[in-house]
Structure formats: C-alpha cells, structure tokens
Amino acid sequence: MTIDQPRLRRIRWRCRRGMLENDLILNRFLDACGNGLTEGDIANLDELLHMTDSALWDLIAGRSDVADPTLAAFVARLRVL
C-alpha cells in the first residue's frame, strides 16, 4: 500500500528541521522512499522527529547508538542515502 500524497506532504513538512544536515538527509530519504513508507516507517520517523536537532544528527552521523533494533534499522536506512 502506498502512502497518500497529502499525508506524505504533511510528513515532509514535519521533516523540516533547524539543522541543514538533518533537512538534507530527511528530504533525500523522502525523495527516495516516501511513496513506499509503511506505517512502521512513519512511526519510526515520528519518534526521530520528536528528538532535538542535535540528538537526531548524532544518531544519523553515528555518534550515538539506538537501543531499539527496529529504530536502529531505520536509522541505518537514513545513513545510506
């Protein structure tokens, strides 16, 4: 099942961050994978978007680890794009 475009636009809007590095990574991810997001992907993304910009960047940059294996796998997907 593909995500509907209004929902994807809302997610894209929420991914706008104060730190350019996070903006670039999140937008690149949505450009590549946005239409195929699952409910699990959206839940993982939502969890990340509740973080501060610096904490999110530390995860994406590999400076800190993720304890939850499902979230860790999602962060790994962000890193490869």
N, C-alpha and C positions, 0 to 999 in steps of 0.2 A: 504494500500500500504506500503510495506516495503522499507526501505532506501537501496540504492545500496552500496555494500561493499567499493568501492573506496571513496565514499562520507563519509561514516562512518569513514574510516581511516583518512581522512582529518580533520574531526571534532575531532577525538580522538587526533590527533597531535596538534590541536589548544588548546585542553584542558590541555596540559602540562603546568604547572604553576611553578613559582619560589617557591611557598609555598607548602610544602609537604601535609599539611592538605587539601588544595584545590585539589591537584592532587589525593589524595585518594578518596575524595568524588566524584569528577567528573568521575574518572575511574570506581568507583563502580556503579555509575549511568549508565554509558555507557555499562558496562558489563551486567547490569540487564535489561536495557530498550533500548539500542542502536538500535537494529534491528526494533523496533517499533516506532521510533521517527517520529513525524508528522512535517509538515512544521512549525506549531506554536511552537512546542518544539524547533526546530532548531533556530527559530527567538528569542525565549526567551533565549536560551543558548548563542546565538551570543551577545545579549545585556549584559548578565553577563560577557562574555569573554572580553568585552571592559572595564571592571572595573579593578582597580588595585587589586593586590592580597589581600591587607589588607581590602579593601572595600568589596570584594567578600566574604572573610572569615567572616567579620562582619555580612553580610546578612545570610550566611549559619548557623553561630553559633547563630543567633537570637539576636545579639547585636544591629542591626539596622533593621528598617522596610522597606518594599517595598510599595510604594504608589499605583502602578498599580496592580489591583487584579489578572489579568492573570499572571503576573510575580510572584506575591506573591504565587499563587497556584503552580507554577513551582518550586520555591524555597522550598516550603513545601515538594514537592516530593523528592528533593535532601536531605532534612533533615532526611527523614525516612529510607534511605538506609544505 
